[in-house]
Amino acid sequence: MSTQTYYVPEQSRFPIFMALSLFLLVMGASSTINNLDNPESNSAYILYAGFISLFTTLFFWFRQVIKEHLAGLDSNQLKTSYVYGMAWFIFSEVMFFAAFFGALFYVRSFAVPWLSGEGENGVGISAIGLWEGFESSWPVMTTPDKGAEYALAEKSMAWPGWGHALEWLPLWNTIVLLSSSVTVHFAHIGLKNGDRKKFNRFLGITVGLALIFVGLQAAEYYEAYAHYGLTLNSGIYGSTFFMLTGFHGFHVMMGGFMLAVMLARSVFAGHFEDHDHFGFEAASWYWHFVDVVWVMLFLFVYIL
Amino acid sequence: MSAVIENHHDDHHHGPAKGLTRWLYTTNHKDIGTLYLWFSFAMFLIGGAMALVIRAELFQPGMQIVEPEFYNQMITLHGLIMIFGGVMPAFVGLANWLVPMMIGAPDMALPRMNNLSFWILPFAFFILLSSLFMEGGAPNFGWTFYAPLSTTYAPPSVTFFIFSVHIMGASSIMGAINVVVTIMNMRAPGVTLMKMPLFVWSWLITAYLLIAVMPVLAGAVTMMLMDIHFGTSFFNAAGGGDPVLFQHIFWFFGHPEVYIMILPAFGIVSHIIETFSRKQLFGYSSMVWAMLSIAILSFVVWAHHMFTVGLPLAAELFFMWATMLIAVPTGVKVFNWVATMFKGSLTFETPMLFAIAFVVLFTIGGLSGLMLAIVPADFQYHDTYFVVAHFHYVLVPGAIFSIMAAVYYWIPKWSGNMYDERLGKLHFWLSFIGVNVTFFPQHFIGLAGMPRRYPDYALQFADWNMVSSVGAFLFGVSQILFLFIVVKTVMGGKKATDQVWEGARGLEWTVASPAPYHTFTTPPKVD
């Protein structure tokens, strides 16, 4: 370790503005959601104000961090702190997805079979006359209440068989996202070799692939809502399908946005050196993480 | 390059900024620690006032003071505020103050994020408390917010509750990442992992638990939000979901959460007992391994909160045995504390009194926990006052006593002044008597069958409930004394020496009292 003293930043206004933005954001979100069926409500403006102030604060905060870094204020130790910090942040994201995967595994392995009457010693829920006639299957196409409260989907997103594999969007999405992990890696190699052209090119391709993924995912959702009757309201299959793929899609957008920012920094400001580019590295780690989550989704939500 | 750094550092040594902005914009771990501690104390008083509303209602059978609906809001908010606003921020405040000084670091690793972690909390609790004034009242489904009570049957304010939990979680995750990174990356040369003070170890493990489970809680409340407003059926059997799924996810968060609230206490108590026994701590490495084992086991015991929901027999057995296994590392810790005191030159200053009370009373809470771990017995105890007595024994004379012990132990270092020992001891004895009078009788009424979370009860529970309420008011009022002692110490008093306590060891006792605004801008030498 160097004998450099550690850079402790001066007082900063960013955190309190960030906290205030989050406050506006969640107050706005809560009141908007509570007033969804009330067209008179103005709560959405609080939500917009929250979003605007959040993004503004983040912009200036990150700008400050980048400036300090370029001014040489960051010691090696602080750089290591950023590395560890990003790694643990990704771990927390893993655990967020774990909650939804856990829910998926639980309903598939336990809840749905139990609702159809399976249970210990043959004394299942059917013994008390609940949900009679409900057949356990996955995807659950007919809900236990037979569509009384929940709308029934006609078709699921599951593997359509080899004959229809090529017209199956999730397969293409998988190809797109896996390739983007490779291209972001090529960009990294380019940067490490000091080849900025290669870096910009491959990072640009990665951002493009991210956009294609989001577009395909939107097409898939449109298909589900418009043609399959598969919605958030289609019982537990729709719930798990849309929440898992939806949160993943949201993370793709965040990761893609991060990479786009890195691209802009490289193209317009000439940031990043061959030995000094953690901002990009953090974004690419995030991108690989999003990719791994997709592989899990592809396996457990679509195929199996 | 180093010139830039030096220049930048020059204006640093002037000390804190003046006025309110010092607290709003600060990046200093000591300032932020102070903010956390005062905030948690304010929450402790608010949550405590709610507890007194509950105990006042339960003073006699029948409905006296509040409506049942309001009573339900009180039990819910009391739990949420004490856990997320009282105990957790208090420990984070202690971590902020102590971890950098204990490992010889100049500050926390990510100082601006540190400020953000704190300032989210006042906003989050403003939202939570404001729900009291909303249409339909505050959340009324208990701090565990089981579906469908918290979804289908919840008041509209549940949406605000969900989002306030979201930002509280964000605060906790950022705070925990900061602690982990500080400990992993900022130790002075020579402070190896197995030379770290136990409080630092306990917080490293706690922070890991926080990062692992707070996102799971975020997932749980997100599913609630979707079920309530957007038509999903995670917790509704009519759509193929399961209300029990909520309990699984909640307790997968909830059980590690329990240890988040006790592991830092283990660290604190180890320091205090070591100091006032004037001996080296017995079994340092076994203390570390015990905490690690407890943390790992905490991920595989969650369903012991759900024995009565109709789990398969194999699951009941697995969770029973796994839970009992936790008694082994916990027993190791209790043994080590006792062995440290054995043949030591003990003195009984206020922190030591709180620490010894912790060891005894936490063990009582641990033993009632073992009783609850026995599946057939739990069928009898489940959701009775026995459970209430159990978790209050581990949280009040457990977590909260350890926080008070820590305040008495380190406040001379923080403020430069000694607290009034006579008043400190008075505070201890009043709290000790108050806590036991409040919670010990709850074991009896629980075993006799009084269910928790009801504003009224059958006549046979009347006597012990009255005793319990008297104890609660004694305990509550004695905390005003605590506030007085702390304020008096901060304002002035006998000057503390640098080492403060005769037997105290560790880096934080090598710096001046009060600790300078910036400590260890160059790493200290540690052998």
Interface residues (C-beta under 8 A of the other chain):
Chain A: M1 T3 Q4 T5 Y6 Y7 V8 P9 E10 Q11 S12 R13 F14 P15 I16 M18 A19 L20 L22 F23 V26 M27 A29 S30 I33 N34 L36 W61 A71 G72 L73 S75 Q77 L78 T80 S81 Y84 G85 W88 F89 F91 S92 E93 M95 F96 A98 A99 F100 G102 A103 Y106 V107 F110 A111 V112 W114 L115 E120 L130 W131 V140 T143 P144 D145 A148 E149 Y150 T231 L232 N233 G235 I236 Y237 G238 S239 T240 F242 M243
Chain B: M1 S2 V4 I5 H8 H9 D11 H12 A17 T21 R22 L24 Y25 T26 T27 N28 A105 P106 D107 A109 L110 P111 R112 M113 N115 L116 W119 I120 F123 F126 I127 P156 T159 F160 I162 F163 S164 H166 I167 A170 I173 A176 I177 N178 V180 V181 T182 M184 N185 M186 P189 I211 A212 V213 M214 P215 V216 A218 G219 A220 T222 M223 L225 M226 H229 F230 G231 T232 S233 F234 N236 A237 A238 G239 G240 G241 D242 V244 L245 H248 I249 F252 P312 L313 H518 T521 T522 P523
